[in-house]
Amino acid sequence: MNRSEPMENNPDQPNQNQPDKSVREKDSLKTVTEKTTSFAQFSGIAFQMLGTIGLGVWAGMKLDEWQQNHRPIWTIVLSLTAIGASLYLFIRQLTNR
């Protein structure tokens, strides 16, 4: 073979520098599945935090309305309690993984 001639790709001979297509497909599928699972888990945690904080704010507003408070004491107290509870649950769920 002359060096000036370009090397031909023979489709019958696999390229030794690249892994089989099936190996790449399995790795990429596994990576995509792990990323999707991780995304779904963290999305669930975010919605749980949103629901917990929203429930705390709503309950505080209803208590302030029921007691006819001029200052939103229950709203502030229950909002901060809900934020603390949601952060506690978030950290607990992260350490369990």
C-alpha positions as CSV (number, residue, x, y, z in Angstrom):
1,M,0.0,0.0,0.0
2,N,1.3,3.4,-0.9
3,R,1.1,6.1,1.8
4,S,-0.3,8.6,-0.7
5,E,-3.4,6.5,-1.3
6,P,-6.2,7.1,1.2
7,M,-7.2,4.2,3.4
8,E,-10.5,2.7,2.4
9,N,-13.2,1.9,5.0
10,N,-14.2,-1.7,4.5
11,P,-17.7,-2.2,5.9
12,D,-16.9,-5.9,6.4
13,Q,-14.2,-5.1,8.9
14,P,-15.2,-3.4,12.2
15,N,-13.4,-0.3,13.2
16,Q,-11.1,-1.4,16.1
17,N,-11.1,2.1,17.7
18,Q,-14.9,2.3,18.3
19,P,-16.9,-0.1,20.5
20,D,-19.8,-2.0,19.1
21,K,-23.0,-0.1,18.5
22,S,-24.9,-2.2,21.0
23,V,-22.5,-1.4,23.8
24,R,-22.9,2.4,23.1
25,E,-26.6,2.0,23.0
26,K,-26.8,0.2,26.3
27,D,-24.5,2.8,28.0
28,S,-26.5,5.7,26.6
29,L,-29.8,4.1,27.5
30,K,-28.6,3.5,31.1
31,T,-27.3,7.1,31.3
32,V,-30.6,8.5,30.0
33,T,-32.6,6.3,32.4
34,E,-30.5,7.4,35.4
35,K,-30.9,11.1,34.5
36,T,-34.7,10.7,33.9
37,T,-35.1,8.9,37.3
38,S,-33.0,11.5,39.1
39,F,-35.0,14.3,37.4
40,A,-38.3,12.7,38.4
41,Q,-37.2,12.2,42.0
42,F,-36.1,15.8,42.4
43,S,-39.2,17.1,40.7
44,G,-41.3,15.1,43.2
45,I,-39.3,16.6,46.1
46,A,-39.9,20.1,44.7
47,F,-43.6,19.6,44.4
48,Q,-43.7,18.1,47.9
49,M,-41.9,21.2,49.3
50,L,-44.3,23.5,47.3
51,G,-47.3,21.7,48.7
52,T,-46.1,21.7,52.3
53,I,-45.3,25.4,52.2
54,G,-48.6,26.2,50.4
55,L,-50.6,24.3,52.9
56,G,-48.8,26.1,55.8
57,V,-49.6,29.5,54.3
58,W,-53.2,28.6,53.5
59,A,-53.8,27.3,57.0
60,G,-52.2,30.4,58.5
61,M,-54.4,32.7,56.5
62,K,-57.5,30.8,57.4
63,L,-56.6,30.9,61.1
64,D,-55.9,34.6,60.9
65,E,-59.2,35.1,59.1
66,W,-61.1,33.0,61.7
67,Q,-59.6,34.8,64.7
68,Q,-59.9,38.2,62.9
69,N,-56.2,39.1,63.6
70,H,-55.0,42.5,62.4
71,R,-51.5,41.1,62.0
72,P,-51.0,37.8,60.1
73,I,-49.4,36.1,63.1
74,W,-50.6,32.6,62.2
75,T,-49.6,33.0,58.6
76,I,-46.1,33.9,59.5
77,V,-45.7,31.2,62.1
78,L,-47.2,28.4,60.0
79,S,-45.3,29.6,56.9
80,L,-42.0,29.4,58.7
81,T,-42.9,26.1,60.3
82,A,-43.8,24.7,56.9
83,I,-40.5,25.9,55.4
84,G,-38.6,24.2,58.2
85,A,-40.6,21.0,57.8
86,S,-40.1,20.9,54.0
87,L,-36.3,21.5,54.4
88,Y,-36.1,18.7,57.0
89,L,-38.0,16.4,54.6
90,F,-35.7,17.4,51.7
91,I,-32.5,16.7,53.6
92,R,-33.9,13.4,55.0
93,Q,-34.8,12.3,51.5
94,L,-31.4,13.3,50.1
95,T,-29.5,11.3,52.8
96,N,-31.6,8.2,52.2
97,R,-30.5,8.0,48.5
